[in-house]
Amino acid sequence: MALKLILCDLGNVLIRFDHRIAVKKILAHTSKTFDQAYSIFFDSPLTKDFEEGKISSEIFFKELTAKLDLRNLTFKDFVPLWNDIFFDNPGIEALLLALRRRYHLHMISNINVLHHAYLCETYPKIFNFFDKVYLSYEVGCCKPDVAIYKRAVLECGYQFDETLYTDDRADLIEEARKIGIPSVLFKGVKDLKKELEKKNIL
């Protein structure tokens, strides 16, 4: 079938991020090592629950405070620290503009409510390129759960073979391919553009 839908990941595709920025700042408030803090901060069941919308921001902070034994850090001070991980990805907006002229665009992201609110305020333009946005904390599940892929594609009447998905994580690309979604690993804007040109998508 002809391509109708481009499905894009958010983090490190549309907007770049580096979790280490926030972890370095949190070390001033805990006796944990960098690796311990990183694991609890960004790679734990607690964070997954937060990204799936199962717990509130306040509960997440309370549990994080206990696990990291945080000192002298209020929720109000925590939020900007937690959000200070994002930066621009030059060239992506021009590419999205070119794709939007020919295809529908859907965003799909594992993300929590605090990061989403921050990005909407700081990078509002990026969201305007997309017809639909599917966020893990709203959908209730994270990639690679097939439910989020299916919703992002099938809900609006598209088929998997009418879709092209791009993500910076090879494991998530592989899961999408398993259910029949053609996918391209994102290695940078220039590389993606070349891949799309090879496939006569651009």
N, C-alpha and C positions, 0 to 999 in steps of 0.2 A: 504494500500500500504506500501511497505518497505520504511524505512527512508532513504532519500538521502541527505537532506540539514539541517545543523544546522545554525540557525539565531541568532546572538548574539548582544545584546546591547553593547555599549562601556563604558559609564560612570558608575562607581561603579560596573561593571562586569569585564571588561578587565583592565581598569585603574581606580583606586579609586580617588575620589575628595571630596573636602569640600569647598563649596561656602563661608563659614564663614571666611576663611583665607583671601580672597580678600576683603570682606566687612569690616573686622577689619582695614585693611590698608587704605581703602577709607575714613574711619571716620576722618582721619587726614586732609582731604581736604573738609569736608562738615560739616554743622551744623545739619544735619539730624541725627535721632536716628539710632541705629543698625537695628531695624525692618524696619524703613522707607527706609533706604539705601538698605537693603537686597531685599525688595519688588521691588524697582525700578531697582536695579542692575541685579537681576536674575529671577524675577517672575513678569514681566510686559509685556504689549503688545509691548513695544519697543524692549525688548529682544527677544520676539517671532518673530518679524519682522526680526531681525538680524539673528536669527537661521534659518529662512526660506529664507534667501538670498535676502530679499526685500530691504534692505538698505546696504550701504557700511560700512566698519569699521569706516571711518572718520565721516560719518553722524551719526552713532550710538554714537560715542564719543561726537559729538557736541550736540545731543539731551540729552544724559546722563548728560553732563555738565550743561545744562539748568535745568533739572529736579532735580538734586542734588545740584545745586548751587556750583559746584566744584570750589575750589580756588587753584591757584598755581600748576596746574597739566596739563602738556602738553600731547599730544597724545603719544609722544615717551615714556614718563614716565608712562603713563596709561597702555600701552600694557603689560609690564612684570607684573604689579600689577594684571591686569585682568587674566593673564594666570597662576598666582601662586596659583593654587588650586589642582594640580594633584600629585598623588604619586602611587607607585607600588602596585600591588595586587599579593602577593607571591603565587606561585603555578599555576597561570592561564596559563602560557606558556606551562608547561608540560601537562596540560589537553588539551590545544588546539592542541598540537603536536599529542597526542593520538587520538583525534577526527579526525584530518586532514588525518590520515592514512586510515580512513574508509568512511568519508563523505566529501561533499563539505561544505565550510564555507562561510557565508555571514555576514558582519557587517551592523548594522542598528543603526543610532544614530541621536538624536536631538543635533545639534552642530553648532557653528558659525565658520566662516573662521579663526578667530584669534586662537581659541582653537585648531582647526584642524592643522593649520600650526605649532603651538607649539608642539603638540603631535607627529607629523611626524618627527620633529627635535629631540625631547627629548626621545621618545619611538618608534623609527622607526620599531623595530623588530615586535611589536605587529601587525602591519598592514600586514606584510608578510605572516601571517597565513591564510589570507582570499583571496578567489577567487574574490569576489566582495565586494565593500564598498558602502553603500547607506547612504549619509549624508543629513540631512534636508536642509542645506543651498544650496546644489547642486540640490536636488530633487525639492525644492520649497514648501515643506510642512513638518510639524512635526508630529510625533506620538502624539496622537492616530489616526490621519487622515489615513483612510484605504488605501489611494493611495500609501503611502510609504511602507506599508506592501506588498501590491500587487506587486509593482515594484520589491521589494527585493526578492520575491519568484517567481512570474510568468514570469518575463522578460527573465529568462534563461531557461524557459521550465519546471520548477518544479511545483508541485501542493501543495496546502495547507496541505493535509494529508500525504505528503511525507516530511514534514518539522517539526522541533522542534525549538521553539523559547524560549530564556531565557532573562529575564530582571529583574532588581531589583525593578521595580515599579509594584505593584499589579494592578493598574488601566490600565496600558499599556498591561499587560498580559491578562487581562479580555477582552480588545478590540480585541486583536489578536484571542482569543478563540471564540469570537462572529462571526468571519468570517471563522472559521474552522481550525485555526492553533493550533495544540497541543502545549502547553506552560508549562514552569516550572519557578516558581518564584525563582530568584537568591537570596540566603541567605548567600553565601560564597562559596569558591572553594570546600571545603570538602563536604559541603552539596549538591552542584550540582553534584559532582562526585558520591555520594551515590545514588542520584535520578536517574542518568544515568545508574548506575549499576543495580538498581531495574528494570529499563525498558529494560535491556539487550542491551543498547546502547554502553556501554563500556565493 
